[in-house]
Amino acid sequence: MTDKPYVIDEMISAKTIAARIEDLSREIADEFAGTSKLIVVGLLRGSFVFIADLVRELDLPVEVDFLEASSYGDSMQSSREVRILKDLRGQIEGRDVLVVEDIVDTGHTLTHVIQLLKSRNPTKLKTIALLNKSTRREVDVRADWLGFEIPDEFVVGYGIDFAQRNRNLPYIGKVRFTED
């Protein structure tokens, strides 16, 4: 699939993303005010850039951990089968937790992760997603905070990949296949 030539059209600029993260970080800081430590759980791999920028903006004591869940592989379509490829290193029982997702598409991954983490008895569990494709939702799930609503397009950049490519773009772009 990646052998087909494609171009990337910018959808959301780096500057727009940075401004939105500043706003979101203030809301999150208000929600978790008084916490002794917020456990920020990033869903790998697509969220790593978002997490880095978000935690730098949070005026809270934070600990970062990662969970790797996959429902895509190298495909452009969700398989709807969520697999946990890497679990958390630390414990979250009795702790405040913020799950950071790059994009909520069908909703299967976020639903699975929320159920898994709730079973570990955190004090508070909230979610944030940089991107939301509500038109693709197959299960009833919504992140507590959303960066941007986007149309049903395959996107890359800002940590999000297409077959492990284009994660390093500083913006969110739409993949458009071209003719040879």
N, C-alpha and C positions, 0 to 999 in steps of 0.2 A: 504494500500500500504506500509506503514512503518513497517508492521508486517513481511514482507519478510526480511530475513537476508541480510545484505549488508556490504561491506567493502568500504573504501575510499582510493583511490590511489592518492598520491600527484602529482599535475600537475605543480603548480607554488609555489615555496618556499617563505617563509616569507621574506627572504633576497632579493630575486629577486623583490618582490612586493615593498619593502622599497626603493630599488634603483630606480625603475621606478617612484615611487611617487616623489622622489627628482627631477628627470628630468622634470616631468610634472609640478611640482610646479614652477620651474623656467620659463617655457614657459607661464604659466598662469599669473605669476607676471609681465612678460613683456607685455602681452596682456592688462592687467588691470592697468598698471603703471599710476599713477596720479589719480586713483579713490579716492574719499573721503571715500568710504566704499563699499566693495564688499559683496553682499548678496549671501551667499552660501546656496543653497537650496538642501537639501538631500532628496532623494526619499526613504522613509522608506519601509520596515525595512532593506533591504539588504545592503544599502549604509552606515550605521552608523559607521562601523569600518573604511571604506575608507575615509569618511568625517573627522573623528577625526585625522587620520594620515595626510591627505592632508592639513587641515587648520593649523596644527602645523608647516608644512613646508612652508606655504605661508608668504612671507614678505610683507604683505598688511594689512590694517585695514579690518577686516571681521566681519560680523554678520552671524550667522547660524540660519536657519529656516528649517522646515521640511514639506513635503507634503507626504501623504501616498496614493499611487495608487496601485491597485491590479488587476492583470489579471491571477493569478495563484491559489490562495487559497492554499490548501494542495496538489495540483496536480503537476505532473512533466511536464505538458503541459499547454501552455498558452490558456486561454479561448477566447482570442482576444477581450473580452469585458472589457474595462478599467473602473474601478470605483474609484472615489476619496473618500477615507475613512477619511482623515484628511487634511484640507486645511492649507495654510500658516497663521501664526498669524499676521505677519506684512505686510505692503504695499510695493510693488516693483515699483510702477509708478515712472519714472524718475531716477531709480537706476540701477547700474550695477549688473547683476545677473549671477551666475554660477550654473547650475543644475548638481547635482552629482548623477549618476546612477550606480548601481552595475554591471548590465549586460544588453546589448542590444541584444535581441533575435529576435522575430518577428518584433519588432520596433513599435508595436501598443502603448505601454505605453509611450515611449519617444515622439512619435508623438503627442499623446493626451496632454501630459504635456507641450510640447513646444507651442502648439496652445493655451492652457489655459493661460499660463504665458505671451505670446505675447499679448493677449487681454487685459492685465493689464498695457501695455505700459512701459516696462522697457527701460532705455536708451540703454543698451546693454544686450543681452541674449546669453550666450554661454553654451555649454554642455560638460561634461566629463563622460566617462564610464570606469570602471575598466576593464570590459571584453566585448568582441564583438564576437557574433556568426553570421557572415555575411552570412553563408550558410543557415540560417533559416529566413532571412529577408523577410517579406511579404509586407512591405511598404518602400518607399524611404526615409530613414532617416539615418543620420550618425552623431555621436557625433563629436564635434570639436576636442576633444582630446580622445585618446584611450590608455588604459594601455596595454592590451594584446588581440590578436586575438586567439580564441580558437575553437577547432572543436565542432561538434554537440554532446556534451556530457552533462549529467546532473551533475552540479558541486555544491559543498558546501564549506563552510569555509570562513574565513575573512568577516564574517557578513552575508553570503549567507546561506540560510537554505534549508533543506528538511523536510517539515511538522514540522517546528519550532525546528529542531534539527541541530546540527553541526555548528551553527553560530560562536561558540567560537574557532574553529580551526584557528591557526595562518597562515595557508597556504590555497591555493585553491586546492581542491581535486575532483577527479571524483568518482561519486557513481557507484559502480559495485555490482549488486545483485549476491548472492551466492546461491548454492543449500544447502538444510538443511543437 
